Amino acid sequence: MAIYREALVVVLLILAFGTARAQQPLDGYTLFSPTNGRTTYLIDMQRATVHTWSHLYSGGYSTYLLPDGSLLRPASVPNAQVRGAASSGLIEKTDWNGNVVWSYTYSGPTWIAHHDIEPMPNGNILLIAWEVKTAAEAAALGRQNAQVMWPDHLVEVQPSGSTGTVVWEWHAWDHLIQDRDPAKPGYGVIAEHPELLDINLMASAQGPGGGDWLHINGVSYNPEADLVVISSHFMNEFYVIDHSTTTAEAAGHSGGRHGRGGDILYRWGNPANYDASGTQVFDVVHCSAWVPAGYPGAGNILAFNNAARARASVIVEITPPLDGEGKFIHTAGQAFGPAAPTWTYSAGTSFFSNHLGGNQRLSNGNTYLTEATAGKFREVAADGTIVWEYNYGREVARSLRYPADYSGLAALQTSGAGDALPETPALSAWNAPNPFSASTTIYFQAPHAGDVEVQIYDALGRFVRRLRGSTNAAGSGQLVWDGRDAAGQLASPGMYFFRNYSGTDVFTGNMIRR
């Protein structure tokens, strides 16, 4: 019996250790760009800004730190001929020092890249893009009360010198069905063809250009299965397509690993779109993303259900049903499974983004989330416990966490003189919102309770204002700067620096007043 008791103790210790580990945040750095901003920020676990990049063009719907330490982001192309919500048209790669080392424009009279991009392991980049179809083109394919439409397509760009080459394409327009006019192409029974998109979904297209139809807002690549998942704001579902096809096969209904060409292999979230019974899960969906290989839940799909009408967002994790060959299982005439998510996260109305939003599975099993419209980030454990959070205070479409040992962070390991940077500072501080107009709150964390002083200087090093306060027993505290100088006058717009003093510790940060 003693042996069994000892074994039980060991098991309980292992379980306790695993639980404790899961309750800890993943040590690393968080990357984000404010919506339509021109600055990208990298912050550490103490929420201090450790690096920034400045950009000539606004954008940053999704921003990625590449393994070589460069930054990849979409930006708004000047003088775009097609304009819509989150349209970009320009992709830029910027080195660690802020120099643009590569750019590619995907924009023209009837097409433009928009929303998300996805860097691929082979160095190529997947782009989401609109293409303009006239009312006559839509009517010819069975669209009722036809008007201009902007269906989405995907392109894979291979960087080449200072520009790029499109090496693969997929177009939603090639995979349509309609049940209104037997004399027109694509006529059939909607329920019998869930691999196709009903061209008469959403009676009136939307958007600034009046034609936005699917409004694809997220793209994620699964290199092990060679599959792509995309999320549709207006259709309230996500779709999986086969990337192993050629461009010619992607335009048809055969070819590729799954033998289905560019047809939809799997879809989830709104069965009514293909006349199947079942519950609509999504009320606006963003950021469908694969869980990477080697991570807890590998091969599953995460998605941000904005739940716009309920005003209480939910993160869902789906385990797609697969057979022994890795092909999707679906029973004809029924909704795609599963009937319910594998995992969900919600926090009532305290976690809500009425549009936009991000979700990322981390290697420790936690899930990192971007509550976009509120500008709040959080990392949650599997049981929903919040283990790390940060309030930037301004809309951020998406942010990403990179582990401390990620190769793209190598430049942080040494200073300009080659000396190792200090580890976690005894005193740290950050402010939000930043940039700000009326006021900003300076948050600080010290190793002990006590008095704190914040001194604010302008970009030329001239003294502006002194703020005094104290930390609580845990060493946390905050002070509000109302944007005024020591004489009570509003400070001019521009860059400002603050020095935070607590005992013998000093921390310096920066902020921008608009």
C-alpha positions as CSV (number, residue, x, y, z in Angstrom):
1,M,0.0,0.0,0.0
2,A,2.9,2.4,0.8
3,I,4.1,2.0,-2.8
4,Y,0.7,2.9,-4.2
5,R,0.4,5.9,-1.8
6,E,3.9,7.1,-3.0
7,A,2.8,6.6,-6.6
8,L,-0.4,8.6,-6.0
9,V,1.6,11.4,-4.4
10,V,3.9,11.5,-7.5
11,V,0.9,11.7,-9.8
12,L,-0.7,14.4,-7.8
13,L,2.5,16.4,-7.7
14,I,2.8,16.0,-11.5
15,L,-0.8,17.2,-12.0
16,A,-0.3,20.1,-9.6
17,F,2.9,21.1,-11.3
18,G,1.2,20.9,-14.7
19,T,-1.7,23.0,-13.5
20,A,0.6,25.6,-11.9
21,R,2.6,25.8,-15.1
22,A,-0.5,26.3,-17.2
23,Q,-1.5,29.2,-14.9
24,Q,1.7,31.1,-15.7
25,P,1.9,33.4,-18.7
26,L,4.2,32.5,-21.6
27,D,7.4,34.5,-21.2
28,G,8.0,36.6,-24.2
29,Y,7.2,39.9,-26.0
30,T,4.0,41.3,-27.5
31,L,3.8,42.9,-30.9
32,F,1.1,45.2,-32.0
33,S,0.2,48.1,-34.3
34,P,-2.8,50.5,-33.6
35,T,-5.5,50.4,-36.2
36,N,-4.6,52.6,-39.1
37,G,-1.5,53.7,-37.2
38,R,2.1,54.4,-38.3
39,T,3.9,52.9,-35.4
40,T,4.5,49.3,-34.3
41,Y,5.3,48.5,-30.7
42,L,7.1,45.6,-29.0
43,I,6.5,45.3,-25.3
44,D,7.8,43.0,-22.6
45,M,6.0,41.0,-19.9
46,Q,6.2,44.1,-17.7
47,R,4.4,46.0,-20.4
48,A,7.3,48.3,-21.1
49,T,8.0,49.3,-24.7
50,V,11.3,47.7,-25.7
51,H,11.3,48.6,-29.4
52,T,9.2,50.5,-31.9
53,W,9.1,50.8,-35.7
54,S,7.9,54.0,-37.5
55,H,6.2,53.7,-40.9
56,L,5.5,56.1,-43.7
57,Y,2.0,54.6,-44.5
58,S,-0.8,53.8,-42.1
59,G,-2.1,50.3,-41.8
60,G,-1.1,47.4,-39.6
61,Y,-4.3,45.3,-39.5
62,S,-1.9,42.4,-38.9
63,T,1.8,42.7,-38.2
64,Y,4.3,39.9,-38.0
65,L,7.9,39.7,-36.6
66,L,9.8,37.3,-38.9
67,P,12.5,34.9,-37.8
68,D,15.2,37.2,-39.2
69,G,14.0,40.1,-37.0
70,S,12.3,42.0,-39.8
71,L,8.7,43.2,-39.6
72,L,6.0,42.3,-42.2
73,R,2.8,44.4,-42.4
74,P,0.1,45.5,-44.8
75,A,-0.3,49.2,-45.4
76,S,-2.6,51.6,-47.3
77,V,-1.3,52.2,-50.8
78,P,-1.4,55.8,-51.9
79,N,-4.1,56.7,-54.5
80,A,-5.8,53.3,-54.5
81,Q,-8.4,53.0,-57.1
82,V,-10.5,50.5,-55.1
83,R,-11.1,51.5,-51.5
84,G,-13.0,49.6,-48.8
85,A,-12.8,49.0,-45.1
86,A,-9.3,47.9,-44.1
87,S,-8.1,48.0,-47.7
88,S,-4.3,48.0,-47.9
89,G,-2.8,47.1,-51.3
90,L,0.7,47.5,-50.0
91,I,2.9,44.9,-48.2
92,E,6.1,46.1,-46.6
93,K,9.0,44.3,-45.0
94,T,11.0,46.5,-42.6
95,D,14.3,45.6,-40.9
96,W,14.9,46.0,-37.2
97,N,16.1,49.5,-37.6
98,G,13.0,50.7,-39.5
99,N,14.3,50.6,-43.0
100,V,11.9,49.3,-45.7
101,V,13.8,46.4,-47.4
102,W,11.1,45.0,-49.5
103,S,7.6,46.1,-50.6
104,Y,4.9,44.8,-53.0
105,T,1.8,46.5,-54.3
106,Y,-1.3,44.4,-55.1
107,S,-3.8,47.1,-56.2
108,G,-5.3,48.1,-59.5
109,P,-8.5,49.4,-61.2
110,T,-10.5,46.4,-60.1
111,W,-8.6,44.7,-57.3
112,I,-6.9,45.4,-54.0
113,A,-5.4,43.5,-51.1
114,H,-7.2,44.0,-47.8
115,H,-7.3,43.0,-44.1
116,D,-5.0,40.1,-43.2
117,I,-1.8,38.6,-44.6
118,E,0.0,35.4,-43.7
119,P,3.8,34.8,-43.9
120,M,4.5,31.2,-45.1
121,P,7.4,28.9,-44.1
122,N,8.8,29.0,-47.6
123,G,9.1,32.8,-47.4
124,N,6.0,33.6,-49.6
125,I,3.1,35.6,-48.4
126,L,-0.6,34.9,-48.6
127,L,-2.8,38.0,-49.3
128,I,-6.6,38.5,-49.1
129,A,-7.9,40.7,-51.9
130,W,-11.1,42.0,-53.4
131,E,-11.9,41.9,-57.1
132,V,-14.7,44.0,-58.6
133,K,-17.5,42.3,-60.6
134,T,-20.0,44.3,-62.5
135,A,-23.8,44.0,-62.0
136,A,-24.0,42.4,-65.4
137,E,-21.3,39.8,-64.5
138,A,-23.2,39.0,-61.3
139,A,-26.6,38.7,-63.1
140,A,-25.1,36.4,-65.7
141,L,-24.2,33.9,-62.9
142,G,-27.7,34.0,-61.4
143,R,-27.5,36.8,-58.8
144,Q,-31.0,38.3,-58.2
145,N,-31.4,42.1,-58.2
146,A,-27.8,42.2,-59.3
147,Q,-25.4,45.0,-58.4
148,V,-21.7,45.5,-58.3
149,M,-20.0,42.8,-56.2
150,W,-16.6,42.5,-54.6
151,P,-15.9,38.8,-54.1
152,D,-12.7,37.8,-52.3
153,H,-9.7,35.9,-53.6
154,L,-6.3,34.8,-52.3
155,V,-2.9,35.3,-53.9
156,E,0.4,33.8,-52.8
157,V,3.3,36.2,-53.5
158,Q,6.9,35.1,-53.8
159,P,9.3,37.9,-53.0
160,S,11.7,38.5,-55.9
161,G,14.3,41.2,-55.6
162,S,12.6,44.5,-54.8
163,T,9.1,43.2,-55.8
164,G,7.2,40.0,-56.0
165,T,5.6,37.4,-58.2
166,V,2.1,35.8,-57.8
167,V,2.7,32.1,-57.8
168,W,-0.8,30.8,-56.7
169,E,-4.4,32.1,-56.7
170,W,-7.8,31.1,-55.5
171,H,-11.0,32.9,-56.3
172,A,-14.4,32.6,-54.6
173,W,-16.0,33.6,-57.9
174,D,-15.0,30.2,-59.3
175,H,-17.0,28.3,-56.7
176,L,-20.5,29.5,-56.9
177,I,-24.0,27.9,-57.0
178,Q,-27.5,29.3,-57.5
179,D,-31.0,27.9,-57.5
180,R,-33.0,30.7,-59.1
181,D,-32.5,30.3,-62.8
182,P,-31.9,27.0,-64.5
183,A,-30.8,28.7,-67.7
184,K,-27.8,30.2,-66.0
185,P,-24.5,28.7,-64.9
186,G,-24.1,27.0,-61.5
187,Y,-27.8,26.1,-61.2
188,G,-28.4,23.4,-58.6
189,V,-29.7,22.4,-55.2
190,I,-27.9,24.4,-52.6
191,A,-28.1,21.7,-49.9
192,E,-26.5,19.2,-52.2
193,H,-23.4,21.4,-52.8
194,P,-21.9,22.7,-49.5
195,E,-18.6,22.9,-51.3
196,L,-19.9,25.9,-53.2
197,L,-21.0,29.4,-52.2
198,D,-24.6,30.5,-52.9
199,I,-24.3,33.7,-55.0
200,N,-27.6,35.0,-53.6
201,L,-26.4,35.0,-50.0
202,M,-26.7,38.5,-48.5
203,A,-29.3,40.2,-50.8
204,S,-27.4,43.5,-50.8
205,A,-23.6,43.9,-50.7
206,Q,-22.1,46.4,-48.4
207,G,-19.0,48.4,-47.7
208,P,-17.7,51.8,-48.8
209,G,-17.7,50.7,-52.4
210,G,-21.1,49.2,-52.1
211,G,-20.0,45.7,-53.3
212,D,-18.3,44.0,-50.4
213,W,-19.8,40.5,-50.2
214,L,-18.0,37.9,-48.2
215,H,-15.7,40.4,-46.3
216,I,-12.9,37.8,-45.6
217,N,-10.9,39.2,-42.7
218,G,-8.5,36.4,-41.6
219,V,-6.2,34.0,-43.4
220,S,-4.1,31.2,-41.7
221,Y,-2.0,28.5,-43.3
222,N,-1.4,25.0,-42.0
223,P,1.9,23.8,-43.5
224,E,1.6,20.2,-42.4
225,A,-1.8,19.7,-44.1
226,D,-1.2,22.3,-46.8
227,L,-4.6,23.9,-46.0
228,V,-5.8,27.5,-45.7
229,V,-8.6,28.7,-43.5
230,I,-10.3,32.0,-44.0
231,S,-13.1,33.8,-42.0
232,S,-16.0,35.7,-43.4
233,H,-17.5,38.6,-41.5
234,F,-20.7,38.8,-43.5
235,M,-21.4,35.1,-43.9
236,N,-20.6,34.3,-40.2
237,E,-18.6,31.2,-41.0
238,F,-15.1,30.1,-41.9
239,Y,-13.9,28.0,-44.8
240,V,-11.0,25.6,-45.4
241,I,-9.6,25.2,-48.9
242,D,-6.8,23.1,-50.4
243,H,-3.6,24.9,-51.0
244,S,-1.9,21.9,-52.6
245,T,-3.7,22.7,-55.9
246,T,-2.2,24.5,-58.8
247,T,-3.8,27.8,-59.8
248,A,-5.6,26.0,-62.6
249,E,-6.9,23.3,-60.2
250,A,-7.9,25.9,-57.7
251,A,-10.2,27.4,-60.3
252,G,-12.0,24.1,-60.8
253,H,-13.4,21.2,-58.8
254,S,-10.8,18.5,-59.0
255,G,-7.1,18.1,-58.2
256,G,-4.9,18.6,-55.1
257,R,-4.4,16.3,-52.2
258,H,-8.2,16.2,-51.5
259,G,-9.2,15.8,-55.2
260,R,-11.6,18.7,-54.9
261,G,-9.7,21.5,-56.6
262,G,-10.6,24.8,-55.1
263,D,-14.0,23.8,-53.7
264,I,-14.7,24.3,-50.0
265,L,-13.4,21.3,-48.1
266,Y,-14.9,22.3,-44.7
267,R,-17.0,25.2,-43.4
268,W,-18.4,25.9,-39.9
269,G,-20.4,28.4,-38.1
270,N,-23.6,29.0,-40.1
271,P,-25.3,25.9,-41.6
272,A,-28.2,27.9,-43.1
273,N,-25.7,29.3,-45.7
274,Y,-25.9,25.9,-47.4
275,D,-29.5,25.0,-46.4
276,A,-28.5,22.6,-43.7
277,S,-30.2,22.4,-40.3
278,G,-28.3,23.5,-37.3
279,T,-27.5,26.5,-35.1
280,Q,-25.8,29.6,-36.3
281,V,-22.8,30.1,-34.0
282,F,-21.1,33.2,-35.2
283,D,-22.5,36.7,-35.1
284,V,-19.6,38.3,-36.9
285,V,-16.4,36.2,-36.9
286,H,-12.7,37.2,-37.2
287,C,-9.3,35.6,-37.1
288,S,-9.9,32.0,-38.0
289,A,-6.4,30.5,-37.2
290,W,-4.9,27.0,-37.1
291,V,-3.4,25.8,-33.9
292,P,0.3,25.0,-34.8
293,A,1.8,21.6,-34.8
294,G,3.3,20.6,-31.5
295,Y,1.0,22.9,-29.5
296,P,-1.9,21.7,-27.4
297,G,-4.9,21.4,-29.8
298,A,-2.6,21.1,-32.9
299,G,-4.7,21.1,-36.1
300,N,-7.7,22.6,-34.4
301,I,-9.1,26.0,-35.6
302,L,-9.6,29.0,-33.3
303,A,-12.0,31.8,-34.2
304,F,-13.1,35.1,-32.6
305,N,-16.9,35.2,-32.3
306,N,-17.6,38.9,-31.9
307,A,-21.2,38.1,-30.8
308,A,-22.1,41.6,-31.9
309,R,-25.7,41.6,-30.8
310,A,-25.1,39.9,-27.5
311,R,-22.2,42.3,-26.8
312,A,-20.3,39.4,-25.2
313,S,-17.6,37.9,-27.4
314,V,-16.6,34.3,-27.3
315,I,-13.5,32.5,-28.5
316,V,-14.2,29.1,-30.0
317,E,-11.9,26.2,-30.7
318,I,-13.1,23.6,-33.3
319,T,-11.8,20.1,-33.9
320,P,-12.6,19.4,-37.5
321,P,-13.7,15.7,-38.1
322,L,-11.1,13.9,-40.1
323,D,-10.8,10.3,-41.4
324,G,-7.7,8.2,-41.3
325,E,-6.3,9.9,-44.5
326,G,-6.7,13.4,-43.0
327,K,-9.8,14.2,-45.2
328,F,-12.8,16.0,-43.8
329,I,-15.8,13.9,-42.8
330,H,-19.2,15.2,-43.8
331,T,-22.6,13.6,-44.1
332,A,-24.5,14.8,-47.1
333,G,-27.5,17.0,-46.3
334,Q,-26.2,17.7,-42.8
335,A,-24.3,20.5,-41.2
336,F,-20.5,20.1,-40.9
337,G,-19.4,18.9,-37.5
338,P,-18.7,19.1,-34.7
339,A,-22.0,20.0,-33.1
340,A,-20.2,22.0,-30.5
341,P,-16.7,23.6,-30.0
342,T,-13.9,21.7,-28.3
343,W,-13.2,24.7,-26.1
344,T,-14.6,28.2,-25.5
345,Y,-13.6,31.3,-23.6
346,S,-16.0,34.1,-22.6
347,A,-16.2,36.6,-19.8
348,G,-19.7,38.1,-20.4
349,T,-19.9,41.8,-21.3
350,S,-16.4,42.4,-19.8
351,F,-14.9,40.8,-22.9
352,F,-16.4,42.3,-26.1
353,S,-15.2,43.6,-29.4
354,N,-18.1,44.4,-31.8
355,H,-15.7,43.9,-34.7
356,L,-12.1,42.9,-35.3
357,G,-10.4,40.6,-32.7
358,G,-7.5,38.2,-32.5
359,N,-6.8,34.8,-31.0
360,Q,-3.5,32.8,-30.8
361,R,-2.7,29.5,-29.2
362,L,0.6,29.6,-27.3
363,S,3.0,26.7,-26.8
364,N,2.2,26.4,-23.0
365,G,-1.5,25.7,-23.9
366,N,-2.7,29.2,-22.9
367,T,-4.5,31.3,-25.5
368,Y,-3.6,34.9,-26.2
369,L,-6.4,37.3,-27.1
370,T,-6.9,40.8,-28.6
371,E,-10.1,42.5,-27.5
372,A,-9.7,44.8,-30.5
373,T,-12.1,47.7,-30.2
374,A,-11.2,48.2,-26.5
375,G,-7.4,47.9,-27.2
376,K,-7.1,45.2,-24.5
377,F,-4.8,42.2,-24.6
378,R,-5.0,39.1,-22.3
379,E,-3.6,35.7,-22.0
380,V,-5.9,33.1,-20.5
381,A,-5.4,29.5,-19.3
382,A,-7.6,26.6,-20.4
383,D,-9.9,27.1,-17.4
384,G,-10.4,30.8,-18.3
385,T,-8.1,32.3,-15.7
386,I,-6.5,35.5,-16.9
387,V,-2.7,35.2,-16.4
388,W,-1.6,38.4,-18.1
389,E,-3.3,41.5,-19.4
390,Y,-2.6,44.9,-20.8
391,N,-4.8,47.8,-21.7
392,Y,-3.4,49.9,-24.6
393,G,-6.6,52.0,-24.7
394,R,-6.9,52.4,-28.4
395,E,-8.2,50.1,-31.1
396,V,-5.8,47.3,-32.2
397,A,-7.1,44.9,-34.8
398,R,-4.7,42.1,-33.7
399,S,-1.6,41.5,-31.6
400,L,0.8,38.6,-31.3
401,R,2.9,37.1,-28.5
402,Y,6.4,35.8,-29.4
403,P,8.3,33.6,-26.9
404,A,11.5,35.0,-25.4
405,D,13.7,32.6,-27.3
406,Y,12.2,33.4,-30.7
407,S,15.0,34.0,-33.2
408,G,13.4,37.2,-34.5
409,L,14.1,38.8,-31.0
410,A,17.8,38.2,-31.2
411,A,18.5,42.0,-31.5
412,L,17.1,42.4,-28.0
413,Q,19.8,40.3,-26.5
414,T,22.5,42.8,-26.9
415,S,22.6,46.6,-26.8
416,G,24.5,48.7,-29.3
417,A,27.7,48.2,-27.3
418,G,27.2,44.5,-27.3
419,D,26.4,44.3,-23.6
420,A,23.5,42.1,-22.4
421,L,20.4,44.1,-21.7
422,P,19.3,44.0,-18.1
423,E,16.7,41.4,-17.1
424,T,13.3,42.4,-15.8
425,P,13.7,45.9,-14.2
426,A,12.9,46.4,-10.6
427,L,10.7,49.3,-11.6
428,S,8.6,49.3,-14.8
429,A,6.0,51.7,-16.2
430,W,3.8,52.2,-19.2
431,N,1.0,54.5,-20.2
432,A,-2.3,54.2,-22.0
433,P,-3.8,55.4,-24.1
434,N,-0.7,56.2,-26.2
435,P,-0.9,58.3,-28.3
436,F,-3.5,60.4,-26.4
437,S,-5.4,63.6,-26.8
438,A,-6.9,64.7,-23.5
439,S,-5.1,62.6,-20.9
440,T,-3.2,59.4,-20.3
441,T,-2.7,57.2,-17.3
442,I,0.9,56.2,-16.3
443,Y,0.9,52.8,-14.7
444,F,3.9,51.6,-12.7
445,Q,5.0,48.4,-10.9
446,A,7.7,48.6,-8.2
447,P,9.2,45.8,-6.1
448,H,7.8,47.4,-2.9
449,A,5.2,49.9,-1.7
450,G,6.3,53.5,-1.3
451,D,6.3,57.0,-2.8
452,V,6.6,57.4,-6.5
453,E,7.4,60.5,-8.6
454,V,7.0,60.9,-12.3
455,Q,8.8,63.7,-14.2
456,I,7.7,64.6,-17.7
457,Y,10.0,66.2,-20.3
458,D,9.4,67.3,-23.9
459,A,11.4,66.0,-26.9
460,L,14.1,68.6,-26.3
461,G,14.6,67.5,-22.8
462,R,12.8,70.5,-21.2
463,F,11.0,69.9,-17.9
464,V,7.2,69.9,-18.3
465,R,5.4,68.5,-15.2
466,R,6.0,66.6,-12.0
467,L,3.4,64.1,-10.7
468,R,3.5,62.4,-7.3
469,G,1.8,59.3,-5.9
470,S,2.4,56.0,-4.2
471,T,2.2,52.3,-4.8
472,N,0.0,49.9,-2.9
473,A,1.3,46.9,-0.9
474,A,1.8,44.9,-4.1
475,G,3.9,47.7,-5.6
476,S,1.3,48.8,-8.2
477,G,0.1,52.3,-8.8
478,Q,-1.0,54.9,-11.4
479,L,-1.0,58.6,-12.1
480,V,-2.9,60.6,-14.6
481,W,-1.3,63.3,-16.8
482,D,-3.9,65.7,-18.1
483,G,-1.6,67.0,-20.8
484,R,-0.9,70.2,-19.0
485,D,2.5,71.7,-17.9
486,A,3.5,72.9,-14.5
487,A,1.8,76.3,-15.2
488,G,-1.5,74.7,-16.1
489,Q,-1.2,75.3,-19.8
490,L,-1.9,72.6,-22.4
491,A,1.3,71.0,-23.7
492,S,1.8,71.1,-27.4
493,P,1.2,68.0,-29.5
494,G,4.4,65.9,-29.8
495,M,6.7,63.3,-28.3
496,Y,7.2,63.4,-24.5
497,F,9.3,61.4,-22.1
498,F,8.6,60.4,-18.5
499,R,11.0,59.4,-15.8
500,N,9.5,57.3,-13.0
501,Y,11.3,57.3,-9.7
502,S,10.7,54.8,-6.8
503,G,13.4,54.8,-4.2
504,T,16.7,54.3,-6.0
505,D,15.0,52.8,-9.1
506,V,14.4,54.9,-12.2
507,F,12.4,53.9,-15.3
508,T,12.1,56.0,-18.6
509,G,9.3,55.7,-21.1
510,N,7.9,57.8,-23.9
511,M,4.4,58.9,-25.1
512,I,2.8,61.0,-27.8
513,R,0.3,63.8,-27.3
514,R,-1.8,64.5,-30.3
